[in-house]
């Protein structure tokens, strides 16, 4: 362990990880394109991934854009128009990463602003920053400031290139000229690979000059897939010049007319002062950060937790009916599909901090309940059977070669978990009646039809476990536990709504089988004999399911299964659950060990981007971040919720060197919880 930790520290320091431990900002002063994982700037609709090249974003993701392209015969997340594909030429030579010096980049988690600075020879220094505007979900903005050191001429180009796989695009440039402004609009429209969706992107320059003294913008078509607009400007020495580029992206999954909508949104943002756009954006983020975690005594952990919480907030937004994939809007990993990751790892931090945002995640499932009912009937069951991988339709999107698509049934109980916890946090009985009850009752009906009775016992046979290396096993501990709780939550909801109690649900819940190994450890499934496991399964019965509450049993299960997790292949959330449980058992040193191991070996330079595993490179693994955040909130900070939804403080252990952890903005009442030595 010491050797492995030492290697990790050398690795992170070598790439600039362990420079200043600012709680909100990570700055990189050594940009190596060969060892670079972009960090995402997102507003819950658009994700822009940073590039090692100055002034550019490396990739763009637009929520809700799926089509059959690439992996399998399923709906896949698509990269979109990169509206921040920007080029700068100084004295007719293109600026790039190889010909600049003193080049730094930084991400500010508090304001969700990505920025960079560099010198270009002895001719100029340049600053830039970009944001995905939080209050304008389909807009991003890049602002560039040039500080000439001598007289120079610069050229600024905005490029739109049709994404790979998209059908031939329509390219257009025009200038809208109301009496007080001239607005240049560079626009591209294209169809997704099968033609199912239409995507539109539009960019516009915003100049500081009055209308008639602004630079002249020209248009060029480079090839059938790309075109650009540009302007030329001469500057005197010490004549600082600032301008902005605003981009809009819209798809037909949002509106019927993305072409006109994209241009209207660019015009709308263009006619507002960029400083005011930044202020409104930052005000939105200030409101989000009312839900915050403060750690005293561990500056690096503080920065890392802000990093994780930032990504959770940036990938989601209030009012959206999209859900969250394991990598959010940081790329096309996992095809953008929705798994149990959302409900079991991302949902609780969101519902505790921002119930209004978490509501969209469970409404996503409600909006697809008819597809889940059809899925149940097709498999011979009743009620609603949610798909293991979900996208737009709510039908199963798992490739046929993966057995999880047909047998990993615990996802149905996981959806019920989120529905019940949303109600417990908000006490919104109208929502419970209209949307929560249909989810809870239909999922309970599924389990009623799914179980098999043998004598007085009920069994759930032939499933893929939460530990996905265990396929086609009987009585998986986690599956049985989530089914048990699902049935109980459905009857609890019935009680709230004055609906008759279902005795059959209660009978099944009380008689679902759980078995143990000879040493008293909870058995993962009927034929389990001590094999390595992919991720926590049995340990989830202690948290978050609360099926096992005896501390001796929790400790026994922990000590056994922690030895069966392959270090380099275990996903981040697994060890986070170990950390949480050890904290609740009062073992702060052990809890901290697992807390650090849950994410630190998985960090990618230069912005501590979290991959799924130690060997992974698929950022940003928001599932793991959600697990680590729960370790801090429900472990170290001791936040707990009883069966009726009352929040309380549990006695838990802090890491040895932590002085205090404070969690602010919990629930509708904006409560604060603290744990200190």
C-alpha positions as CSV (number, residue, x, y, z in Angstrom):
1,X,0.0,0.0,0.0
2,X,2.7,2.5,0.8
3,X,4.5,1.8,-2.4
4,X,1.3,2.3,-4.4
5,X,0.5,5.5,-2.6
6,X,4.0,6.9,-3.2
7,X,3.7,6.2,-6.9
8,X,0.4,8.1,-6.9
9,X,1.9,11.1,-5.2
10,X,4.9,11.2,-7.6
11,X,2.5,11.0,-10.5
12,X,0.2,13.7,-9.4
13,X,3.0,16.1,-8.3
14,X,4.9,15.5,-11.5
15,X,2.0,16.7,-13.5
16,X,1.3,19.7,-11.3
17,X,-1.5,18.2,-9.2
18,X,0.0,19.1,-5.8
19,X,0.7,22.8,-6.4
20,X,-1.4,25.3,-4.5
21,X,-4.4,23.8,-2.9
22,X,-6.9,26.5,-3.6
23,X,-10.4,25.3,-2.5
24,X,-12.0,26.4,-5.7
25,X,-9.4,26.7,-8.5
26,X,-7.1,24.2,-10.2
27,X,-4.4,25.9,-12.2
28,X,-2.0,24.1,-14.6
29,X,1.2,25.8,-15.7
30,X,2.6,22.9,-17.7
31,X,0.2,22.0,-20.5
32,X,1.4,18.7,-22.0
33,X,-1.0,17.6,-24.8
34,X,0.3,14.1,-24.5
35,X,-0.8,13.9,-20.9
36,X,-3.9,15.9,-20.9
37,X,-7.5,15.1,-20.0
38,X,-9.9,18.0,-20.6
39,X,-12.1,19.4,-17.9
40,X,-15.8,20.1,-18.7
41,X,-17.5,23.4,-18.6
42,X,-21.2,22.7,-18.6
43,X,-24.7,24.1,-17.7
44,X,-26.7,20.9,-17.7
45,X,-27.5,21.2,-21.4
46,X,-24.2,21.9,-23.2
47,X,-20.8,20.4,-22.2
48,X,-17.6,21.9,-23.5
49,X,-14.5,19.9,-22.9
50,X,-11.2,21.9,-22.6
51,X,-8.3,21.4,-25.0
52,X,-4.6,21.7,-24.5
53,X,-4.6,24.1,-27.5
54,X,-5.1,27.7,-26.5
55,X,-8.4,29.4,-27.1
56,X,-10.2,26.2,-28.1
57,X,-12.6,23.6,-26.7
58,X,-11.8,20.1,-27.6
59,X,-15.3,18.6,-27.9
60,X,-18.9,19.6,-27.4
61,X,-21.9,17.6,-26.1
62,X,-25.5,18.6,-26.3
63,X,-27.9,16.8,-23.9
64,X,-30.6,14.6,-25.4
65,X,-28.9,14.0,-28.8
66,X,-28.9,10.3,-29.4
67,X,-28.8,8.3,-32.6
68,X,-27.7,4.9,-33.8
69,X,-24.0,5.5,-34.6
70,X,-20.9,3.6,-33.5
71,X,-21.4,0.9,-30.9
72,X,-24.0,-1.7,-31.4
73,X,-27.6,-1.2,-32.6
74,X,-28.5,1.1,-29.8
75,X,-29.1,4.9,-29.4
76,X,-25.7,6.5,-28.7
77,X,-24.7,9.9,-27.4
78,X,-23.2,12.1,-30.2
79,X,-20.6,14.7,-30.2
80,X,-22.0,17.9,-31.5
81,X,-20.9,21.1,-33.3
82,X,-17.9,22.6,-31.6
83,X,-19.0,26.2,-31.4
84,X,-15.7,27.1,-29.6
85,X,-13.5,26.0,-32.5
86,X,-11.6,29.3,-32.6
87,X,-8.4,30.3,-34.3
88,X,-6.3,33.4,-33.6
89,X,-3.6,34.7,-35.9
90,X,-1.1,37.4,-34.9
91,X,0.7,39.0,-37.7
92,X,-0.6,36.3,-40.0
93,X,0.7,33.4,-38.0
94,X,-1.6,31.0,-36.2
95,X,-1.3,30.9,-32.5
96,X,-0.9,27.3,-31.1
97,X,0.3,25.4,-28.1
98,X,3.8,25.1,-29.7
99,X,4.5,28.8,-30.2
100,X,3.3,30.3,-27.0
101,X,5.1,30.7,-23.7
102,X,4.0,31.2,-20.0
103,X,0.9,29.2,-20.9
104,X,-1.5,28.5,-18.0
105,X,-5.0,27.1,-17.8
106,X,-7.4,27.0,-14.9
107,X,-10.8,25.9,-13.9
108,X,-12.8,27.8,-11.3
109,X,-15.4,25.6,-9.7
110,X,-17.1,28.4,-7.9
111,X,-17.9,30.3,-11.1
112,X,-17.7,27.5,-13.6
113,X,-15.3,29.5,-15.7
114,X,-12.4,28.0,-17.7
115,X,-9.6,30.4,-18.5
116,X,-6.1,30.6,-20.0
117,X,-3.3,33.1,-20.4
118,X,-0.2,33.0,-22.6
119,X,2.5,35.1,-24.2
120,X,3.0,35.1,-28.0
121,X,6.7,36.0,-28.5
122,X,7.4,39.6,-27.8
123,X,4.3,40.7,-29.7
124,X,1.4,40.2,-27.3
125,X,0.0,38.5,-24.2
126,X,-3.4,37.0,-24.4
127,X,-6.1,36.1,-21.9
128,X,-9.2,34.1,-22.6
129,X,-12.1,32.5,-20.8
130,X,-15.2,30.6,-21.7
131,X,-18.4,29.5,-20.0
132,X,-21.5,27.5,-20.7
133,X,-24.0,30.2,-19.6
134,X,-26.0,28.8,-16.7
135,X,-29.0,31.0,-17.2
136,X,-29.0,30.5,-21.0
137,X,-28.8,26.7,-21.4
138,X,-28.2,26.6,-25.1
139,X,-25.5,29.3,-25.1
140,X,-21.7,29.3,-24.5
141,X,-19.4,32.4,-24.6
142,X,-15.7,32.9,-25.2
143,X,-14.1,36.2,-24.3
144,X,-10.6,37.1,-25.6
145,X,-8.4,40.0,-24.5
146,X,-5.3,40.9,-26.4
147,X,-2.5,43.0,-24.8
148,X,-0.1,44.1,-27.6
149,X,3.5,44.7,-26.8
150,X,4.1,46.3,-30.2
151,X,1.9,47.3,-33.2
152,X,0.3,44.2,-34.7
153,X,-2.5,42.8,-36.8
154,X,-4.6,39.9,-35.6
155,X,-7.2,37.7,-37.2
156,X,-10.0,36.0,-35.3
157,X,-11.8,33.0,-36.8
158,X,-14.9,31.2,-35.7
159,X,-15.2,27.7,-37.3
160,X,-18.1,25.4,-37.7
161,X,-17.3,21.9,-38.8
162,X,-19.9,19.2,-39.3
163,X,-19.4,16.5,-36.6
164,X,-18.2,13.1,-37.8
165,X,-21.0,10.8,-38.9
166,X,-23.5,13.6,-39.4
167,X,-25.2,13.9,-42.8
168,X,-24.2,16.8,-45.1
169,X,-24.9,20.1,-43.5
170,X,-26.5,23.3,-44.6
171,X,-24.1,26.2,-44.2
172,X,-25.2,29.8,-43.9
173,X,-23.8,33.3,-43.1
174,X,-25.8,36.4,-42.8
175,X,-25.8,39.7,-40.9
176,X,-28.8,40.9,-39.0
177,X,-28.8,44.7,-39.0
178,X,-31.3,46.4,-36.7
179,X,-30.9,50.2,-36.5
180,X,-28.5,50.0,-33.6
181,X,-26.4,46.9,-34.3
182,X,-24.9,44.6,-36.9
183,X,-25.0,41.0,-35.8
184,X,-22.9,38.5,-37.8
185,X,-24.3,34.9,-37.7
186,X,-22.4,31.8,-38.8
187,X,-24.8,28.9,-38.8
188,X,-24.7,25.2,-39.7
189,X,-27.5,22.7,-39.7
190,X,-27.1,18.9,-40.1
191,X,-28.9,15.7,-39.6
192,X,-27.8,13.0,-37.2
193,X,-26.4,9.8,-38.8
194,X,-29.8,8.1,-39.4
195,X,-31.5,11.4,-40.1
196,X,-33.6,11.1,-36.9
197,X,-32.5,14.4,-35.5
198,X,-31.7,17.9,-36.7
199,X,-28.9,19.8,-35.1
200,X,-28.2,23.5,-35.5
201,X,-25.3,25.6,-34.3
202,X,-24.8,29.3,-34.6
203,X,-22.0,31.7,-33.6
204,X,-21.7,35.5,-33.4
205,X,-19.0,38.0,-32.6
206,X,-19.6,40.7,-30.0
207,X,-17.5,43.8,-30.4
208,X,-16.8,46.6,-28.0
209,X,-17.1,49.3,-30.7
210,X,-20.3,51.1,-31.8
211,X,-22.0,49.6,-34.8
212,X,-20.4,51.6,-37.6
213,X,-16.9,51.3,-36.2
214,X,-16.9,47.6,-35.7
215,X,-14.5,45.3,-37.6
216,X,-15.8,44.0,-40.9
217,X,-16.7,40.3,-40.7
218,X,-16.2,38.0,-43.8
219,X,-17.3,34.5,-44.5
220,X,-15.3,31.6,-46.1
221,X,-16.3,28.1,-47.1
222,X,-13.3,25.8,-46.7
223,X,-15.0,22.6,-47.8
224,X,-18.4,20.9,-47.8
225,X,-18.2,20.1,-44.0
226,X,-16.7,23.4,-42.7
227,X,-17.0,27.1,-43.0
228,X,-15.9,30.1,-40.9
229,X,-16.3,33.8,-40.3
230,X,-13.4,36.0,-39.4
231,X,-12.4,39.6,-38.8
232,X,-9.1,41.5,-39.0
233,X,-8.1,44.2,-36.5
234,X,-4.9,46.3,-36.2
235,X,-3.8,47.3,-32.7
236,X,-1.2,49.8,-31.5
237,X,1.2,48.9,-28.8
238,X,-0.5,48.9,-25.4
239,X,-4.0,49.1,-27.1
240,X,-5.8,46.4,-25.2
241,X,-8.7,44.9,-27.1
242,X,-11.5,42.6,-25.8
243,X,-14.2,40.8,-27.8
244,X,-16.4,37.8,-27.4
245,X,-17.7,34.9,-29.4
246,X,-21.1,33.5,-28.5
247,X,-22.3,30.1,-29.6
248,X,-25.7,28.4,-29.6
249,X,-26.5,24.8,-30.0
250,X,-30.1,23.4,-30.4
251,X,-31.5,20.0,-31.5
252,X,-34.9,18.9,-32.7
253,X,-35.1,16.8,-29.5
254,X,-35.8,20.2,-27.8
255,X,-37.7,22.3,-30.5
256,X,-39.3,21.7,-33.8
257,X,-37.2,24.4,-35.5
258,X,-33.6,24.2,-34.3
259,X,-32.2,26.3,-37.2
260,X,-34.2,29.5,-36.5
261,X,-34.0,28.9,-32.7
262,X,-30.2,28.7,-32.7
263,X,-29.9,32.0,-34.6
264,X,-32.5,33.7,-32.4
265,X,-30.6,32.6,-29.3
266,X,-27.3,33.9,-30.7
267,X,-29.0,37.2,-31.4
268,X,-30.6,37.3,-28.0
269,X,-27.2,36.9,-26.3
270,X,-25.4,39.2,-28.7
271,X,-27.5,42.2,-27.7
272,X,-26.6,41.9,-24.1
273,X,-23.4,43.1,-22.6
274,X,-21.0,40.2,-22.1
275,X,-20.2,41.5,-18.6
276,X,-23.9,41.2,-17.7
277,X,-24.1,37.7,-19.1
278,X,-21.1,36.7,-16.9
279,X,-22.8,38.3,-13.9
280,X,-26.1,36.5,-14.4
281,X,-24.2,33.2,-15.0
282,X,-22.2,33.7,-11.8
283,X,-25.4,34.6,-9.8
284,X,-26.9,31.2,-10.9
285,X,-23.8,29.4,-9.7
286,X,-23.8,31.4,-6.4
287,X,-27.3,30.0,-5.8
288,X,-26.1,26.5,-6.6
289,X,-23.2,26.8,-4.1
290,X,-25.7,27.4,-1.3
291,X,-25.4,23.6,-1.2
292,X,-21.7,23.2,-0.2
293,X,-19.3,21.1,1.7
294,X,-16.5,22.7,3.8
295,X,-13.6,20.6,5.1
296,X,-11.1,22.0,7.7
297,X,-7.7,20.3,8.0
298,X,-7.4,18.8,4.5
299,X,-7.0,21.4,1.7
300,X,-6.6,18.8,-1.0
301,X,-9.7,16.9,0.0
302,X,-11.6,20.2,0.1
303,X,-10.5,21.0,-3.5
304,X,-11.4,17.5,-4.6
305,X,-14.8,17.6,-3.1
306,X,-15.5,20.9,-4.7
307,X,-14.4,19.4,-8.0
308,X,-16.8,16.5,-7.6
309,X,-19.7,18.7,-6.5
310,X,-19.0,21.1,-9.3
311,X,-19.3,18.3,-11.9
312,X,-22.6,17.0,-10.3
313,X,-24.1,20.5,-10.5
314,X,-22.7,21.3,-13.9
315,X,-24.1,18.2,-15.5
316,X,-27.7,18.7,-14.2
317,X,-30.2,21.5,-14.2
318,X,-33.5,22.4,-12.7
319,X,-36.5,22.0,-15.1
320,X,-34.7,19.5,-17.3
321,X,-36.3,16.1,-18.0
322,X,-33.0,14.6,-19.1
323,X,-31.2,12.3,-16.7
324,X,-27.4,11.7,-16.1
325,X,-25.1,9.2,-17.6
326,X,-22.1,7.9,-15.8
327,X,-19.9,10.5,-17.5
328,X,-22.5,13.3,-17.6
329,X,-21.8,15.8,-20.4
330,X,-18.0,15.1,-20.4
331,X,-18.1,12.9,-23.5
332,X,-19.9,10.1,-25.2
333,X,-18.8,7.4,-22.7
334,X,-21.4,4.7,-22.0
335,X,-23.2,6.1,-25.0
336,X,-24.8,8.7,-22.7
337,X,-27.1,6.0,-21.4
338,X,-28.8,6.1,-18.0
339,X,-28.0,3.3,-15.5
340,X,-28.5,2.6,-11.8
341,X,-25.6,5.0,-11.3
342,X,-28.0,7.9,-11.5
343,X,-30.4,6.8,-8.8
344,X,-28.0,5.1,-6.4
345,X,-25.0,7.3,-6.5
346,X,-25.8,10.7,-8.1
347,X,-29.3,11.2,-6.8
348,X,-28.9,11.5,-3.1
349,X,-26.4,14.3,-3.1
350,X,-28.6,16.2,-5.5
351,X,-31.8,15.6,-3.6
352,X,-30.2,16.6,-0.3
353,X,-28.8,19.9,-1.8
354,X,-31.2,20.7,-4.6
355,X,-34.4,18.7,-4.6
356,X,-35.7,20.8,-7.4
357,X,-32.9,19.6,-9.7
358,X,-33.1,16.0,-8.5
359,X,-36.8,16.0,-9.4
360,X,-35.9,16.0,-13.1
361,X,-34.0,12.8,-12.7
362,X,-37.0,10.9,-11.3
363,X,-39.4,12.6,-13.7
364,X,-37.2,11.2,-16.5
365,X,-38.2,7.7,-15.3
366,X,-41.9,8.6,-14.8
367,X,-42.0,10.0,-18.4
368,X,-40.9,6.5,-19.6
369,X,-43.0,4.3,-17.4
370,X,-45.2,3.1,-20.3
371,X,-42.1,1.7,-22.0
372,X,-41.1,0.0,-18.7
373,X,-44.6,-1.6,-18.5
374,X,-44.2,-2.9,-22.0
375,X,-40.8,-4.2,-21.1
376,X,-42.3,-6.1,-18.2
377,X,-45.1,-7.7,-20.3
378,X,-42.6,-8.8,-23.0
379,X,-40.6,-10.6,-20.3
380,X,-43.7,-12.3,-18.8
381,X,-44.0,-10.0,-15.8
382,X,-46.5,-7.4,-14.5
383,X,-46.0,-3.8,-13.5
384,X,-43.0,-1.8,-14.8
385,X,-39.6,-3.3,-15.5
386,X,-37.1,-0.5,-16.2
387,X,-34.3,-1.0,-18.7
388,X,-30.7,-1.5,-17.6
389,X,-29.6,1.1,-20.1
390,X,-32.0,3.9,-21.0
391,X,-31.8,6.8,-23.5
392,X,-34.7,8.6,-25.2
393,X,-37.5,6.1,-25.6
394,X,-37.2,4.3,-22.3
395,X,-36.8,1.0,-24.1
396,X,-33.9,-1.3,-23.4
397,X,-30.7,0.2,-25.0
398,X,-28.1,-2.4,-23.7
399,X,-26.3,-4.1,-26.6
400,X,-27.6,-7.6,-27.0
401,X,-24.3,-9.3,-26.1
402,X,-24.4,-7.9,-22.6
403,X,-26.6,-10.0,-20.3
404,X,-27.2,-7.0,-18.0
405,X,-29.8,-5.8,-20.5
406,X,-32.0,-8.8,-19.9
407,X,-31.1,-9.9,-16.4
408,X,-29.9,-7.0,-14.2
409,X,-33.3,-6.4,-12.8
410,X,-32.3,-4.5,-9.6
411,X,-32.5,-1.3,-11.7
412,X,-36.3,-1.4,-11.2
413,X,-35.9,-1.2,-7.5
414,X,-33.2,1.5,-7.8
415,X,-35.8,3.7,-9.7
416,X,-38.2,3.2,-6.8
417,X,-35.4,4.2,-4.4
418,X,-35.1,7.6,-6.0
419,X,-38.9,8.1,-6.1
420,X,-39.3,7.4,-2.4
421,X,-36.3,9.5,-1.3
422,X,-37.6,12.4,-3.4
423,X,-40.8,12.3,-1.5
424,X,-39.1,11.8,1.9
425,X,-37.0,15.0,1.3
426,X,-39.8,17.2,-0.1
427,X,-43.0,15.8,1.4
428,X,-44.6,16.7,-1.9
429,X,-47.8,14.6,-1.7
430,X,-49.1,16.0,-4.9
431,X,-46.0,14.7,-6.7
432,X,-46.3,11.4,-4.8
433,X,-49.9,10.9,-6.0
434,X,-49.3,11.9,-9.6
435,X,-45.9,10.5,-10.3
436,X,-44.3,8.8,-7.3
437,X,-47.2,6.4,-6.7
438,X,-47.3,5.1,-10.3
439,X,-43.5,4.4,-10.1
440,X,-43.6,2.8,-6.6
441,X,-46.7,0.7,-7.2
442,X,-45.8,-0.5,-10.7
443,X,-42.3,-1.5,-9.6
444,X,-43.8,-3.3,-6.6
445,X,-46.1,-5.1,-9.0
446,X,-43.1,-6.2,-11.0
447,X,-41.4,-7.7,-8.0
448,X,-44.6,-9.5,-7.0
449,X,-44.6,-11.2,-10.4
450,X,-40.9,-11.7,-10.4
451,X,-40.4,-13.6,-7.1
452,X,-40.8,-17.4,-6.8
453,X,-42.3,-18.9,-3.6
454,X,-40.9,-22.0,-2.0
455,X,-42.6,-22.9,1.2
456,X,-42.8,-19.7,3.2
457,X,-39.7,-18.2,1.5
458,X,-39.6,-16.0,-1.6
459,X,-36.7,-16.2,-4.0
460,X,-35.5,-14.1,-6.9
461,X,-33.7,-16.4,-9.4
462,X,-31.6,-15.9,-12.4
463,X,-30.3,-12.3,-12.2
464,X,-27.2,-10.4,-12.9
465,X,-26.0,-9.1,-9.6
466,X,-25.1,-5.5,-8.7
467,X,-21.7,-7.1,-8.7
468,X,-21.8,-7.6,-12.5
469,X,-19.2,-10.3,-12.6
470,X,-21.9,-12.5,-11.0
471,X,-24.3,-13.5,-13.9
472,X,-27.3,-15.7,-13.9
473,X,-27.2,-16.3,-10.1
474,X,-30.1,-16.8,-7.7
475,X,-30.9,-14.7,-4.7
476,X,-28.4,-12.0,-5.2
477,X,-28.2,-10.1,-1.9
478,X,-28.5,-6.6,-3.4
479,X,-31.3,-7.5,-5.8
480,X,-33.3,-9.2,-3.0
481,X,-32.7,-6.2,-0.7
482,X,-33.8,-3.5,-3.2
483,X,-36.9,-5.6,-4.0
484,X,-37.7,-5.9,-0.3
485,X,-37.4,-2.2,0.3
486,X,-39.3,-1.4,-2.9
487,X,-42.2,-3.4,-1.7
488,X,-42.1,-1.6,1.7
489,X,-41.8,1.9,0.2
490,X,-44.8,1.2,-2.0
491,X,-46.9,0.3,1.0
492,X,-45.5,3.3,2.9
493,X,-46.6,5.5,0.0
494,X,-50.0,3.9,0.0
495,X,-50.3,4.9,3.7
496,X,-49.4,8.5,3.0
497,X,-52.0,8.6,0.2
498,X,-54.8,6.7,2.1
499,X,-54.6,3.8,-0.4
500,X,-55.3,0.3,0.9
501,X,-52.3,-1.6,2.3
502,X,-51.1,-4.5,0.1
503,X,-50.7,-7.5,2.3
504,X,-49.0,-9.5,-0.4
505,X,-46.3,-6.9,-0.8
506,X,-45.6,-7.0,2.9
507,X,-45.6,-10.8,3.0
508,X,-43.0,-11.0,0.2
509,X,-40.8,-8.3,1.7
510,X,-40.7,-10.1,5.1
511,X,-39.9,-13.5,3.5
512,X,-37.4,-12.8,0.8
513,X,-34.4,-15.0,1.4
514,X,-30.9,-13.9,2.5
515,X,-28.2,-16.4,3.3
516,X,-24.8,-16.4,4.9
517,X,-21.4,-18.0,4.4
518,X,-20.1,-20.4,7.1
519,X,-18.2,-17.6,8.7
520,X,-21.3,-15.5,9.2
521,X,-20.7,-13.1,6.3
522,X,-23.7,-12.2,4.2
523,X,-23.6,-14.3,1.1
524,X,-23.6,-12.4,-2.2
525,X,-25.7,-15.0,-4.0
526,X,-26.6,-18.7,-3.5
527,X,-23.6,-20.1,-5.3
528,X,-21.0,-17.5,-4.2
529,X,-17.8,-19.1,-2.9
530,X,-15.4,-16.2,-2.4
531,X,-14.6,-15.0,-5.9
532,X,-13.4,-11.5,-6.6
533,X,-16.2,-9.0,-7.1
534,X,-16.4,-6.0,-9.5
535,X,-18.0,-3.6,-7.0
536,X,-19.9,-3.4,-3.7
537,X,-23.0,-5.5,-3.5
538,X,-23.6,-7.0,-0.1
539,X,-22.2,-3.8,1.5
540,X,-24.9,-1.7,0.0
541,X,-27.4,-3.5,2.2
542,X,-26.0,-1.5,5.1
543,X,-26.0,1.7,3.1
544,X,-28.0,3.0,1.4
545,X,-30.6,0.3,1.8
546,X,-30.5,0.0,5.6
547,X,-31.5,-3.7,5.4
548,X,-28.5,-4.7,7.6
549,X,-28.2,-2.4,10.7
550,X,-26.3,-4.6,13.1
551,X,-22.8,-3.0,13.4
552,X,-21.1,-6.3,14.0
553,X,-22.6,-7.7,10.8
554,X,-21.7,-4.6,8.9
555,X,-18.1,-4.8,10.0
556,X,-17.9,-8.5,9.2
557,X,-19.2,-8.0,5.7
558,X,-16.9,-5.1,5.2
559,X,-13.8,-6.9,6.2
560,X,-14.6,-9.8,4.0
561,X,-15.6,-8.1,0.8
562,X,-13.0,-5.4,0.9
563,X,-10.4,-8.1,0.3
564,X,-12.2,-9.3,-2.9
565,X,-12.1,-6.0,-4.8
566,X,-9.3,-5.9,-7.4
567,X,-7.7,-2.5,-6.8
568,X,-7.0,-1.4,-10.3
569,X,-10.4,-2.6,-11.7
570,X,-12.8,-1.5,-9.0
571,X,-15.0,1.5,-9.9
572,X,-14.6,4.6,-7.7
573,X,-18.0,4.3,-5.9
574,X,-17.2,0.9,-4.4
575,X,-14.5,2.1,-2.1
576,X,-16.5,5.2,-1.3
577,X,-19.1,3.0,0.2
578,X,-16.4,1.3,2.3
579,X,-15.3,4.7,3.5
580,X,-18.8,5.7,4.4
581,X,-19.5,2.5,6.4
582,X,-16.2,2.7,8.3
583,X,-17.0,6.2,9.3
584,X,-20.4,5.2,10.6
585,X,-18.6,2.4,12.5
586,X,-16.4,5.0,14.2
587,X,-13.2,4.0,12.4
588,X,-11.9,7.3,11.1
589,X,-8.5,6.0,10.0
590,X,-9.9,3.2,8.0
591,X,-12.6,5.4,6.5
592,X,-10.0,7.9,5.3
593,X,-7.9,5.1,3.7
594,X,-10.9,4.0,1.6
595,X,-11.9,7.6,0.9
596,X,-8.6,8.4,-0.6
597,X,-8.3,5.1,-2.5
598,X,-11.8,5.5,-3.9
599,X,-10.8,8.3,-6.2
600,X,-7.2,9.6,-5.9
601,X,-5.6,6.8,-8.0
602,X,-8.2,7.5,-10.7
603,X,-7.4,11.2,-11.2
604,X,-6.2,12.4,-14.6
605,X,-4.0,15.4,-15.2
606,X,-3.9,18.3,-15.2
607,X,-7.4,19.1,-13.6
608,X,-7.8,16.0,-11.4
609,X,-10.5,14.7,-13.7
610,X,-12.0,11.5,-12.2
611,X,-11.9,8.3,-14.3
612,X,-14.0,5.2,-13.4
613,X,-11.0,3.0,-12.4
614,X,-7.3,3.3,-11.7
615,X,-6.7,2.0,-15.2
616,X,-9.5,4.1,-16.8
617,X,-9.4,7.2,-19.0
618,X,-13.1,7.8,-19.5
619,X,-13.9,11.1,-17.8
620,X,-15.7,12.6,-15.9
621,X,-17.0,9.6,-13.8
622,X,-19.8,11.4,-12.0
623,X,-21.0,8.0,-10.6
624,X,-17.8,7.8,-8.6
625,X,-18.0,11.5,-7.6
626,X,-21.6,10.8,-6.3
627,X,-20.3,7.9,-4.2
628,X,-17.5,10.0,-2.7
629,X,-19.8,12.9,-1.9
630,X,-22.1,10.5,0.0
631,X,-19.0,9.2,1.9
632,X,-18.4,12.8,3.0
633,X,-22.0,13.8,3.6
634,X,-23.6,10.6,5.0
635,X,-20.3,9.3,6.4
636,X,-18.0,11.9,7.8
637,X,-20.6,14.7,8.3
638,X,-23.1,12.2,9.8
639,X,-26.2,13.3,7.9
640,X,-28.9,10.7,8.1
641,X,-32.6,10.4,7.3
642,X,-35.1,8.2,9.1
643,X,-37.9,6.2,7.5
644,X,-40.2,9.1,7.8
645,X,-37.8,11.6,6.1
646,X,-36.7,13.4,9.2
647,X,-33.1,14.6,8.9
648,X,-30.8,13.9,11.8
649,X,-27.1,13.9,12.8
650,X,-25.6,10.5,13.3
651,X,-22.4,9.9,15.3
652,X,-19.6,9.2,12.9
653,X,-15.8,9.3,12.8
654,X,-13.7,11.9,11.0
655,X,-10.3,11.2,9.4
656,X,-7.6,11.6,12.0
657,X,-6.3,15.0,10.7
658,X,-9.7,16.5,9.8
659,X,-10.7,19.2,12.2
660,X,-14.3,19.7,11.0
661,X,-16.6,19.0,8.1
662,X,-19.7,21.2,7.5
663,X,-22.4,20.5,5.0
664,X,-24.6,23.5,4.1
665,X,-27.9,24.0,2.4
666,X,-29.5,20.6,3.0
667,X,-33.1,20.1,2.0
668,X,-35.9,22.6,1.6
669,X,-35.0,24.2,4.9
670,X,-31.4,24.9,3.9
671,X,-30.1,23.1,7.1
672,X,-26.5,22.9,8.1
673,X,-24.8,19.8,9.6
674,X,-21.3,19.8,11.1
675,X,-19.1,17.1,12.6
676,X,-15.9,18.1,14.4
677,X,-13.4,16.6,16.8
